[in-house]
Amino acid sequence: MVTGELRNQIDRIWDSFWTGGISNPLEVIEQITYLLFIRRLDELETLEESKSRRTRKPMARRIFPDGADPKDRPYRDLRWSRFKNFAPRDMFTVVAEHVFPFLRTLGGDGSTYSHHMRDARFTIPTAALLARVVDMLDAVPMEDADTKGDIYEYMLGKIATAGQNGQFRTPRHIIRLMVEMMAPTPRDIIVDPACGTCGFLVAAGEYIQRNHGRALYDDKAREHFHHHMFHGFDFDGTMLRIGSMNMLLHGVENPDVRYRDSLAQDHADDADRYSLVLANPPFAGSLDAESVAKDLTAIVKTKKTELLFLALFLRLLKPGGRAAVIVPDGVLFGSSKAHKELRRMLVEDHKLDGVVSLPAGVFRPYAGVSCAILLFTRTDSGGTDGVWFYDMQADGWSLDDKRSPLLPEAKLGPVPAEALTEAEAAKNDLPDALARWRARDGAEKQRPRTARSFVVPKAEIAASGWDLSLNRYKEVVREETVHRSPREILAELRGLEREIAEGMARLERMLG
């Protein structure tokens, strides 16, 4: 948790960029990402030096070589612990002319972070701003892994504008709900084909560390966690750098986060590979038919990105693999042949587990589009007996552009730290949704259609043209209006008239 003091430190760093002439939030995050990476390189070198001294053996891996760089600057001056003490002008020269060119040479070490630093650009305009930011970042405690991750997440929360190509940041509490519902295990292989800042992968990693921490003591499980479990694709280089650093600061050493246009490239190498998909892909309308991967149009003939992504998820999942993904509401009830066929496939050919209808304002201020969470399992042999529906009305935050919290931090999210009262529970449906999801094969099947959640039999969905919109099946209780004849109303009014007359007579007697 980011404390008030830490929050103020980060706010001051942010304000320094703003007053120093960098107002684009993505650019601020990118420059901070570079500086955090430089600081981490120095920390890794320090750890190796300490280990070498203890074991009295040569360093196994040296990041900063002996000698000088091509511009005759000693490599030791490129370390954070050295240049942070330089005068502002000298620091600016070292970082701009020596450190960043050095970063661009690190791609050969094989790590995903180094790979994304190959085209690192230094855009901090003045020596004074760099010195101020380095001093402030140096004062931020980065020793604790949880603190590192929380700090970076707080910074990412400051990206308050939608990106290109339909990108916008998924609220962290919605991500956590989806992860809790999927309950990833240490054996899973997890992918987000539109990973952005890697929010879903980070939340999945946190869930495993929190719920399966002891399993990670095993060498094989730890190797899988750090090098083989997490996979993220995006075609935005800035997002890849930010996402990679987000994973690093949340304790994942070497995730597979790489450039890929998920809808355009063939998926032969990744087909049937993953056991869990977590995603909120961009929905930017239609694509040119020529640019869409042929293995996706073989599943569903469409140019609509929201349908193509669903086809992609089915292609990536191995049989038995499961998914929790966000889709616009149009996917649930669209009347085109492609819409109906994809819904039929999910229900008839695979196992559609659930549909969670989200409040309309959940993605404000980025977008006002109504969305839902689809939860399904690839089976290739059916398995849908009934589909669980949940009608979420409140997520713990105001549904306007401000998205202000309606409850204390300890009472927000799907697994709040403190119990909610009945009044508080009405402001945060996430714990209720999670509890009902876990009971979907039991008590939930008995709930009436007037309830917040209920299960609809497969046959009824098929008869409805594979419609998956909650309102198609929800029943609304209406209060019946009692109609009375004019004679009955007149009699009631005369009775009231008599009561008033008698009351006035009693009052007159009392007065006089």
Helices and strands as residue ranges (DSSP letters): H 4-19, H 25-55, G 75-78, H 80-83, H 88-94, I 95-99, H 100-103, G 106-109, H 112-116, H 127-139, H 145-156, G 164-166, H 172-182, E 190-192, H 199-211, G 213-217, H 219-227, E 230-234, H 237-249, E 256-259, E 274-279, G 289-291, H 294-297, H 305-316, E 317-328, H 330-333, H 337-344, I 345-349, E 351-357, E 371-377, E 386-391, G 409-411, H 422-425, H 430-438, G 443-446, E 453-457, H 458-463, H 470-473, H 486-511
